[in-house]
Amino acid sequence: MTVKLDFEECLKDSPRFRAEIEVVQNDVCELETRLEKLVKQCQAMLEAGRVYCQTSKSFVNGLRDLGQHCSGDKTMEECLDKFSKKLSIVLEAQGEVIETTQKSVKTKLQNFVKEDVRRFKDVRRGFERGSECLEGALVRNAQAPRGKQHEVEEASNALLNARKTFRSEALDYVLEINVIEAKKKTDILMAMLSLMEAQAQLFQHGHQSFSELEEYRQKLNEEHTQFVLNSAREKRDMEQRHAAIKKKDVSYDDSIMDFNADAANGIAMEGYLYKRASNAFKTWSRRWFSIQKNQLVYQKKFKDQPTVVVEDLRLCTVKPSSENERRFCFEVVSPSKCCLLQADSERQQQAWISAVQNSIASAFQEHREDPHSPRQRLSSVSASSLGGGGGVDQENKGCKALEEVGAIPGNKQCCDCGEPGPDWASINLGITLCITCSGIHRSLGVHFSKVRSLTLDSWEPELIKLMCELGNTVINRIYEARIDEITIKKPHPSSPRGDKESWIRSKYVEKKFIQKLPGTGNTLLRRSSGKRNRAGTQDRTIQRPPLKPKPNRATLPRVTGLSPSDLVQKNNTHKDVEEDEEDLSGLHPGALLYRSAALQNFPVMADALAHGADVNWVNVAEESSTPLIQAVSANALAACEFLLQNGANVNQADSNGRGPLHHATILGHTGLVCLFLKRGADYNARDKNQKDPITIAVDNANADIVTLLRIAKMNKEMREMDGAFGQSGDETYQDIFRDFSHMASNNPEKLNRRSADPKS
C-alpha cells in the first residue's frame, strides 16, 4: 500500500503536514463529487440498457412472427429463424452484462461513496475538533501567569491531555487517508476490470455466435445476388408485356375471347356475365362464369364453392335471346332448366356462344375418345391467331448471338478473376466479366469501362459483332503482357473484393502490366501510293520507300500473330489498288491506331489505345484524317463501333470539312451511315463544297442512304415539334434503322450490291 502521508510528519503537526492535509481533503471532495455523478450515469445506462433489451426482445419476437408468416418460403423462414435465434443469444448475454455492471460497478462505487468516504469525513471532523482543542490549550498555557502556580499546573495538564488527544486523532486521520487512497485504487480498478471482462465476454460471445453463420451468410448472399438478377429480368419482362398490352385496344376485354380447351388449369373459358334469377323478382346479378370439366359454373367470390349451372354440356344447347329487353343476352338450355345470361357487348356474347358450342363439341369428342380431337384443332387455330412466332425467333437470334460472344477464346471465364460463366461485359474493352468484377469496372467510370449485362440488356448487332472481334484472351495479352515480371498476384474467383479491385485498377487505370513501347518520335504518317486522295488530287511530292518489318516491335506479333507486312496484305483484300508495305513497329500509339483502323486489326487497335493513343488523333499529312475516317474508308462497321465506344467524335471533320458521315455517304456504306446516325452524327453538316450528306447521297443516287438521312431528319423535326412531351423516337424510324443494322452486321453483301447498282 502506498503511504500518502507519513505518521512522523503527523506528530510534528508542521505547516507542510497541514498543507498536505488540505490537498487530500480537496481531492477526496472532488472524488466524492465525480463518483456520485458516475453512479447516476451508470444508473441511467443500466435503465436504458434494460429498456433496450426489452425492446430488442420484442423485435426478435416480431422476427419470429414474420418467419412463421413466411413459412411457405423456405429461404425467408430459415433466414429469419436463424437470425432471431442468434439475436436472442446475444440479448441474453447483454442482460448478463447489465447485471454484472449493476453489481460490480454501480454497487461497489456507491458503497465506496456511502461508507468509505463517510468514514473519512467522520475521522476528519474528529481531527479538526482535536486540532481546535489543542490550539485552545496552547493559548491558555501561554497566558498562565508565572505567579499563580495552580493556574500554571492546570494549563500544563490541559495542554498535555489536548496534545495526547490531538495526536491520537491525527494518527487515525492519517491512517484513514492512506486507507482511502489505497481502497480508491482497488475498488475503482476492480469495478472497471469487471466491466471490461463482461464487455469482452459479450462481444466474444456475439462474434462466436455469428461466426457460426459464416457459410450460411455467404450462401444467402449468393442467393440474394441471384434474386436481384431474377427480379431485374422479371421486371424487364413485365415492363415489356405491360408496354405491349398498353398498345392494344383496351376498349374490349380481349382475354374473354380466348377459348382454350386444353388449358392447364382445366378452365376453357371464363369471365363476368349477368345472370337472371329464376325467382319471381327476376333480378340480375353479376357473377364470374367459367367452363370447366364439361360444366358451366359460376361463383360470386373466389373462396365460394362454384355453383353448377349445367351439369353436362352434352345435354344442353345455347342460342341468342332477343325476346328480353336487355341487350347481348343468350340462353343456355338444358333438360332441367333454362339459364338466361347477358354479356357486356355483342362481341363477348358471340364469344361465349361459340365457347359453349365448342365445349359441347369437345365433350362429345372426348366421350367418343376420338384421336382427332377438336381441341387440338382449336388450339392450333388459337396459336396461329396469336402471331407470336416472330418475337420468339427474334429472342432465339439474340440468344444465339450472345452464345457466339461466349464462344470467343477466353470468354467463358471472367477476364480479371477467372470465374466461370460470366454474365457481364465491358463493351469498349470487348471482354466478359463476372458480377463482382463488373461492379468494380462500373466504379472506374465509363471513360475506362462501359459495362452491360449479357442477359438483362438489349444488344445491338454492331456491339455483338465488336465483342466477337476481341475477347478475353486478346485483351489479356495486351493488359497482362508483363504479368510474369511483376510480383502482384492475379486474383482468383474466391479472392476478396478488395484484391480484385486493386488488381483491376492496376491493370486498366494504372496499366502496370502492359508492354512498354520503345521510344518513338511523333513522326507523321505519309499516304502510300495507292491510297485514295479524298480531296480529289494526288500528292505526288510525298513518297515513302518500302520498309521491312523490324524485330524490335514485339507487340504486333504477340497480339495478332501477323507481321506488319501481313497486315498490309490483309488490307489489300478489300482494295483493288496495291499499297506499299509499311513498317508499323516504330509508330507511336496515335499513328498505330490510325493505321490499324484502316486495316481493321482490332487487337492492334486495342493495343494502341492501351498505350494511350488519342482516339481522335489527327493525321495532318493526310488531310487531317482520323482513325474513325480510316475505318470508314475500309467499310469496317465493327471497327467504327469500337472507336465510337472508346470516345471517338462522330462529327470530327477532316481538312475538307467532311466528317465520318460524309465519307460513309460518298462511299455508299449504308451500314455505316445507319450507325453514325444512331450515334448522333450531324446530317446537316456541310463540307467545303457546301454539301451536306443528304445532297451527296442524292447526287450519288443512293436511295437507301437518302431514305435513312431523310427519316432521321424527319424524326428529329417531329420530336422538336412535340417539345417536352415528344416521344423518344418514332417506331417506324426505329424499325427501319434496326433492319439496316441487322443487315449491315449479318448480310453486308446485300447493302454492297445496292450501293454498287443504284438502279436496283
Residue, then its C-alpha position, 0 to 999 in steps of 0.5 A: m500500500t502506498v503511504k500518502l502521508d507519513f505518521e512522523e510528519c503527523l506528530k510534528d503537526s508542521p505547516r507542510f503536514r497541514a498543507e498536505i492535509e488540505v490537498v487530500q481533503n480537496d481531492v477526496c471532495e472532488l472524488e466524492t463529487r465525480l463518483e456520485k455523478l458516475v453512479k447516476q450515469c451508470q444508473a441511467m445506462l443500466e435503465a436504458g440498457r434494460v429498456y433496450c433489451q426489452t425492446s430488442k426482445s420484442f423485435v426478435n419476437g416480431l422476427r419470429d412472427l414474420g418467419q412463421h408468416c413466411s413459412g411457405d418460403k423456405t429461404m425467408e423462414e430459415c433466414l429469419d429463424k436463424f437470425s432471431k435465434k442468434l439475436s436472442i443469444v446475444l440479448e441474453a448475454q447483454g442482460e448478463v452484462i447489465e447485471t454484472t455492471q449493476k453489481s460490480v460497478k454501480t454497487k461497489l462505487q456507491n458503497f465506496v461513496k456511502e461508507d468509505v468516504r463517510r468514514f473519512k469525513d467522520v475521522r476528519r471532523g474528529f481531527e479538526r475538533g482535536s486540532e481546535c482543542l489543542e490550539g485552545a490549550l496552547v493559548r491558555n498555557a501561554q497566558a498562565p501567569r508565572g505567579k499563580q502556580h495552580e493556574v500554571e499546573e492546570a494549563s500544563n495538564a490541559l495542554l498535555n491531555a489536548r496534545k495526547t488527544f490531538r495526536s491520537e486523532a491525527l494518527d487515525y486521520v492519517l491512517e484513514i487517508n492512506v486507507i482511502e487512497a489505497k481502497k480508491k485504487t482497488d475498488i475503482l480498478m476492480a469495478m472497471l476490470s469487471l466491466m471490461e471482462a463482461q464487455a469482452q465476454l459479450f462481444q466474444h460471445g456475439h462474434q462466436s455466435f455469428s461466426e457460426l453463420e459464416e457459410y450460411r451468410q455467404k450462401l444467402n448472399e449468393e442467393h440474394t445476388q441471384f434474386v436481384l438478377n431474377s427480379a431485374r429480368e422479371k421486371r424487364d419482362m413485365e415492363q415489356r408485356h405491360a408496354a405491349i398490352k398498353k398498345k392494344d385496344v383496351s376498349y374490349d376485354d380481349s382475354i374473354m375471347d380466348f377459348n382454350a380447351d386444353a388449358a392447364n388449369g382445366i378452365a376453357m373459358e371464363g369471365y363476368l356475365y349477368k345472370r337472371a334469377s329464376n325467382a319471381f323478382k327476376t333480378w340480375s346479378r353479376r357473377w364470374f362464369s367459367i367452363q370447366k370439366n364439361q360444366l358451366v359454373y359460376q361463383k360470386k367470390f373466389k373462396d365460394q364453392p362454384t355453383v353448377v349451372v349445367e351439369d353436362l354440356r352434352l345435354c344442353t344447347v345455347k342460342p341468342s335471346s332477343e325476346n328480353e329487353r336487355r341487350f347481348c343476352f343468350e340462353v343456355v338450355s338444358p333438360s332441367k332448366c333454362c339459364l338466361l345470361q347477358a354479356d357486356s357487348e355483342r362481341q363477348q356474347q358471340a364469344w361465349i356462344s361459340a365457347v359453349q358450342n365448342s365445349i359441347a363439341s369437345a365433350f362429345q369428342e372426348h366421350r367418343e375418345d376420338p384421336h382427332s380431337p377438336r381441341q387440338r384443332l382449336s388450339s392450333v387455330s388459337a396459336s396461329s391467331l396469336g402471331g407470336g412466332g416472330g418475337v420468339d425467333q427474334e429472342n432465339k437470334g439474340c440468344k444465339a448471338l450472345e452464345e457466339v460472344g461466349a464462344i470467343p477464346g477466353n470468354k467463358q471465364c471472367c477476364d480479371c478473376g477467372e470465374p466461370g460463366p460470366d454474365w457481364a461485359s465491358i463493351n469498349l474493352g470487348i471482354t466478359l466479366c463476372i458480377t463482382c468484377s463488373g461492379i468494380h469496372r462500373s466504379l472506374g467510370v465509363h471513360f475506362s469501362k462501359v459495362r452491360s449485362l449479357t442477359l438483362d440488356s438489349w444488344e445491338p448487332e454492331l456491339i455483338k459483332l465488336m465483342c466477337e472481334l476481341g475477347n478475353t484472351v486478346i485483351n489479356r495479352i495486351y493488359e497482362a503482357r508483363i504479368d510474369e515480371i511483376t510480383i502482384k498476384k492475379p486474383h482468383p474467383s474466391s479472392p476478396r473484393g478488395d484484391k480484385e479491385s486493386w488488381i483491376r485498377s492496376k491493370y486498366v487505370e494504372k496499366k502496370f502490366i502492359q508492354k512498354l513501347p520503345g521510344t518513338g518520335n511523333t513522326l507523321l504518317r505519309r499516304s502510300s501510293g495507292k491510297r485514295n486522295r479524298a480531296g480529289t488530287q494526288d500528292r505526288t511530292i510525298q513518297r515513302p520507300p518500302l520498309k521491312p518489318k523490324p524485330n524490335r516491335a514485339t507487340l504486333p506479333r504477340v497480339t495478332g500473330l501477323s507481321p506488319s507486312d501481313l497486315v498490309q496484305k490483309n488490307n489489300t483484300h478489300k482494295d483493288v489498288e496495291e499499297d506499299e508495305e509499311d513498317l508499323s513497329g516504330l509508330h507511336p500509339g496515335a499513328l498505330l491506331y490510325r493505321s490499324a483502323a484502316l486495316q481493321n486489326f482490332p487487337v492492334m487497335a486495342d493495343a494502341l489505345a492501351h498505350g494511350a493513343d488519342v482516339n481522335w488523333v489527327n493525321v495532318a499529312e493526310e488531310s487531317s484524317t482520323p482513325l474513325i475516317q480510316a475505318v470508314s474508308a475500309n467499310a469496317l462497321a465493327a471497327c467504327e463501333f469500337l472507336l465510337q465506344n472508346g470516345a471517338n467524335v462522330n462529327q470530327a471533320d477532316s481538312n475538307g470539312r467532311g466528317p465520318l458521315h460524309h465519307a460513309t455517304i460518298l462511299g455508299h456504306t449504308g451500314l455505316v451511315c445507319l450507325f453514325l446516325k444512331r450515334g448522333a452524327d450531324y446530317n446537316a453538316r456541310d463540307k467545303n463544297q457546301k454539301d451536306p450528306i443528304t445532297i451527296a447521297v442524292d447526287n450519288a443516287n443512293a436511295d437507301i442512304v437518302t431514305l435513312l438521312r431523310i427519316a432521321k431528319m424527319n424524326k428529329e423535326m417531329r420530336e422538336m415539334d412535340g417539345a417536352f412531351g415528344q416521344s423518344g423516337d418514332e417506331t417506324y424510324q426505329d424499325i427501319f434503322r434496326d433492319f439496316s443494322h441487322m443487315a449491315s452486321n449479318n448480310p453486308e453483301k446485300l447493302n454492297r450490291r445496292s450501293a454498287d447498282p443504284k438502279s436496283 
